[in-house]
Amino acid sequence: MSKRLQELLEEFFRAKDGEELLFRGDPESVRKLSLVLRALGQNVTVEMGEKGEATLRCTKRRP
């Protein structure tokens, strides 16, 4: 697991239930994060920016 992906997951697990989270990063890290969060039963939305940056939005809920 990459260091960046680990940091993003730690941020997710520190958040409270119902909190809306916004993650920005390189497309590969965001893609991997979305796979993990979907496996945990989270609804995620991924958007690609103009400068090659990806954004993932999700509201944390209990799986």
N, CA, C and O of each residue as an XYZ file, in Angstrom:
252
protein
N       0.851     -1.167      0.000
C       0.000      0.000      0.000
C       0.899      1.233      0.000
O       1.872      1.299      0.752
N       0.575      2.192     -0.831
C       1.390      3.395     -0.908
C       1.172      4.275      0.325
O       0.138      4.198      0.988
N       2.135      5.079      0.604
C       2.075      5.991      1.754
C       0.891      6.946      1.616
O       0.193      7.212      2.595
N       0.662      7.457      0.419
C      -0.436      8.402      0.181
C      -1.788      7.731      0.416
O      -2.667      8.323      1.042
N      -1.961      6.525     -0.071
C      -3.215      5.800      0.136
C      -3.435      5.540      1.617
O      -4.559      5.658      2.105
N      -2.395      5.193      2.327
C      -2.491      4.963      3.768
C      -2.939      6.237      4.484
O      -3.776      6.174      5.385
N      -2.396      7.389      4.097
C      -2.783      8.662      4.710
C      -4.256      8.972      4.450
O      -4.960      9.435      5.348
N      -4.719      8.722      3.239
C      -6.119      8.976      2.906
C      -7.051      8.072      3.701
O      -8.095      8.522      4.174
N      -6.687      6.811      3.851
C      -7.511      5.885      4.635
C      -7.540      6.276      6.115
O      -8.583      6.180      6.762
N      -6.409      6.713      6.647
C      -6.373      7.159      8.038
C      -7.298      8.347      8.244
O      -7.995      8.425      9.256
N      -7.311      9.267      7.298
C      -8.205     10.422      7.381
C      -9.669      9.970      7.365
O     -10.497     10.504      8.103
N      -9.976      8.992      6.526
C     -11.334      8.469      6.465
C     -11.752      7.856      7.804
O     -12.850      8.126      8.291
N     -10.895      7.043      8.394
C     -11.246      6.360      9.636
C     -11.294      7.306     10.837
O     -11.956      7.000     11.829
N     -10.608      8.442     10.768
C     -10.686      9.437     11.845
C     -11.983     10.242     11.791
O     -12.394     10.809     12.803
N     -12.620     10.299     10.650
C     -13.849     11.089     10.490
C     -15.004     10.463     11.264
O     -15.026      9.259     11.520
N     -15.955     11.309     11.627
C     -17.134     10.853     12.352
C     -18.206     10.415     11.361
O     -18.194     10.825     10.201
N     -19.138      9.574     11.829
C     -20.243      9.141     10.974
C     -21.045     10.357     10.519
O     -21.313     11.266     11.304
N     -21.418     10.361      9.260
C     -22.202     11.452      8.694
C     -21.373     12.612      8.191
O     -21.914     13.536      7.583
N     -20.078     12.589      8.427
C     -19.199     13.676      7.986
C     -18.915     13.534      6.493
O     -18.621     12.443      6.005
N     -19.008     14.660      5.775
C     -18.708     14.635      4.343
C     -17.214     14.834      4.155
O     -16.621     15.754      4.718
N     -16.615     13.962      3.358
C     -15.171     13.984      3.132
C     -14.869     14.284      1.678
O     -15.588     13.858      0.775
N     -13.793     15.023      1.469
C     -13.342     15.359      0.130
C     -11.854     15.054      0.057
O     -11.061     15.626      0.805
N     -11.477     14.154     -0.843
C     -10.079     13.753     -1.018
C      -9.615     14.192     -2.394
O     -10.323     14.014     -3.385
N      -8.413     14.772     -2.450
C      -7.821     15.168     -3.729
C      -6.466     14.508     -3.848
O      -5.736     14.378     -2.865
N      -6.137     14.094     -5.051
C      -4.833     13.480     -5.264
C      -4.668     12.993     -6.684
O      -5.469     13.295     -7.569
N      -3.610     12.233     -6.877
C      -3.362     11.697     -8.211
C      -4.433     10.642     -8.520
O      -4.939      9.986     -7.609
N      -4.774     10.480     -9.795
C      -5.866      9.562    -10.173
C      -5.684      8.130     -9.679
O      -6.667      7.476     -9.332
N      -4.463      7.634     -9.640
C      -4.237      6.247     -9.220
C      -4.560      6.054     -7.740
O      -5.212      5.077     -7.372
N      -4.111      6.971     -6.895
C      -4.402      6.873     -5.460
C      -5.893      7.019     -5.188
O      -6.453      6.296     -4.363
N      -6.532      7.949     -5.877
C      -7.972      8.161     -5.690
C      -8.752      6.945     -6.174
O      -9.748      6.568     -5.556
N      -8.319      6.328     -7.265
C      -8.996      5.135     -7.776
C      -8.900      3.998     -6.758
O      -9.892      3.324     -6.482
N      -7.712      3.787     -6.205
C      -7.527      2.731     -5.207
C      -8.346      3.025     -3.950
O      -8.945      2.117     -3.373
N      -8.373      4.285     -3.528
C      -9.172      4.668     -2.362
C     -10.651      4.402     -2.617
O     -11.352      3.911     -1.732
N     -11.128      4.717     -3.807
C     -12.538      4.482     -4.107
C     -12.870      2.992     -4.068
O     -13.956      2.621     -3.623
N     -11.964      2.138     -4.521
C     -12.193      0.693     -4.458
C     -12.306      0.209     -3.020
O     -13.177     -0.598     -2.695
N     -11.417      0.709     -2.158
C     -11.444      0.309     -0.751
C     -12.724      0.805     -0.081
O     -13.380      0.057      0.643
N     -13.075      2.072     -0.324
C     -14.273      2.623      0.315
C     -15.546      1.947     -0.174
O     -16.473      1.735      0.608
N     -15.600      1.611     -1.442
C     -16.770      0.879     -1.961
C     -16.859     -0.507     -1.333
O     -17.955     -0.996     -1.060
N     -15.719     -1.136     -1.104
C     -15.708     -2.443     -0.440
C     -16.215     -2.331      0.994
O     -16.745     -3.296      1.544
N     -16.052     -1.153      1.599
C     -16.543     -0.912      2.953
C     -17.999     -0.429      2.970
O     -18.529     -0.096      4.029
N     -18.641     -0.392      1.804
C     -20.049     -0.026      1.716
C     -20.312      1.469      1.668
O     -21.415      1.911      1.989
N     -19.321      2.251      1.274
C     -19.488      3.701      1.197
C     -19.910      4.095     -0.214
O     -19.514      3.466     -1.195
N     -20.727      5.153     -0.298
C     -21.094      5.714     -1.593
C     -20.075      6.788     -1.922
O     -19.892      7.731     -1.152
N     -19.417      6.652     -3.052
C     -18.372      7.602     -3.431
C     -18.655      8.167     -4.813
O     -19.275      7.521     -5.657
N     -18.181      9.398     -5.023
C     -18.252     10.058     -6.319
C     -16.849     10.509     -6.669
O     -16.195     11.188     -5.878
N     -16.382     10.134     -7.851
C     -15.038     10.504     -8.294
C     -15.161     11.424     -9.491
O     -15.905     11.149    -10.432
N     -14.411     12.536     -9.441
C     -14.397     13.498    -10.541
C     -12.953     13.747    -10.949
O     -12.056     13.775    -10.107
N     -12.738     13.926    -12.238
C     -11.400     14.224    -12.744
C     -11.284     15.721    -12.989
O     -12.151     16.329    -13.617
N     -10.193     16.314    -12.479
C      -9.944     17.735    -12.682
C      -9.216     17.990    -13.983
O      -8.824     17.059    -14.687
N      -9.039     19.261    -14.291
C      -8.387     19.644    -15.541
C      -6.877     19.394    -15.524
O      -6.285     19.130    -16.571
N      -6.261     19.474    -14.370
C      -4.809     19.354    -14.280
C      -4.360     17.936    -13.959
O      -3.251     17.737    -13.463
N      -5.204     16.954    -14.234
C      -4.827     15.573    -13.975
C      -5.014     15.161    -12.526
O      -4.533     14.107    -12.110
N      -5.710     15.988    -11.754
C      -5.965     15.683    -10.352
C      -7.378     15.114    -10.217
O      -8.313     15.585    -10.864
N      -7.514     14.114     -9.383
C      -8.820     13.491     -9.162
C      -9.365     13.908     -7.800
O      -8.605     14.169     -6.867
N     -10.687     13.966     -7.698
C     -11.359     14.321     -6.459
C     -12.369     13.245     -6.123
O     -13.151     12.827     -6.977
N     -12.354     12.799     -4.884
C     -13.296     11.795     -4.409
C     -14.113     12.427     -3.290
O     -13.564     13.030     -2.369
N     -15.428     12.283     -3.382
C     -16.322     12.829     -2.378
C     -17.144     11.689     -1.797
O     -17.668     10.853     -2.532
N     -17.254     11.659     -0.465
C     -18.071     10.637      0.169
C     -18.551     11.129      1.532
O     -17.896     11.946      2.178
N     -19.691     10.622      1.950
C     -20.201     10.878      3.292
C     -20.035      9.602      4.079
O     -20.584      8.562      3.716
N     -19.276      9.679      5.161
C     -18.968      8.473      5.917
C     -20.221      7.951      6.607
O     -20.974      8.698      7.232
N     -20.414      6.670      6.474
C     -21.519      5.992      7.161
C     -21.036      4.624      7.594
O     -20.091      4.074      7.029
N     -21.692      4.089      8.592
C     -21.299      2.764      9.076
C     -21.601      1.703      8.019
O     -22.676      1.710      7.419
N     -20.661      0.799      7.794
C     -20.913     -0.265      6.816
C     -21.899     -1.300      7.348
O     -22.220     -2.262      6.650
